[in-house]
């Protein structure tokens, strides 16, 4: 097996960071930060989390956690999303993931998926990479960890709150994204505590 993504440098400690769930109508936004070794021959399933199936993502998640030098998950809650806006909440989740890793491994450069980032550490530079999860092993690994973590949180919320009968929203299938089925459930059953009240389809129902 081999992988065409860009490998981490062997001369400095690089970390990749990515977030998942910015476009969802419900649940937290979740980020991951990950440092992978530079000397592995990576399997082809380590790639952008959107390009592999759920079953393969879970396999990849296990591989990453087994081989990573360090990794962490950062979360920004629905309340923080509604207070700060989704971009700032996403950056907050990224900073939380990075800060957790930095406590154990002092990385020297951050590669971030997408065009937005705010400096988080003195003397640690960062590079924003458009479609970075399709270009860098560390970012791809972070995207997989973040996606698996967020999907698990969404599914766990359904199990943890049987009194709310969240299964009728079919969260386990759409994970909070604004699919036709999700929008229909919102119109039928109303807004839950897990929905982002400032997002237009949800706000429209609240204000009617």
Secondary structure, 3 states (H helix, E strand, C coil): CCCCCECCCCCCCEEEEEEECCCCCECCEEEEEEECCCCCCCCCCCCCHHHCCHHHHHHHHHHHHHHCCEEEEEEECHHHHHHHCHHHHHHHHHHHHHHHHHCCCCCCEEEEECCCCCCCCCCCEEEEECCHHHCEHHHHHHHHHHHHHHHHHHHHHHHHCHHHCHHHHCHHHHCCCCCHHHHHHHHHHCCCCCECCCCHHHHHHHHC
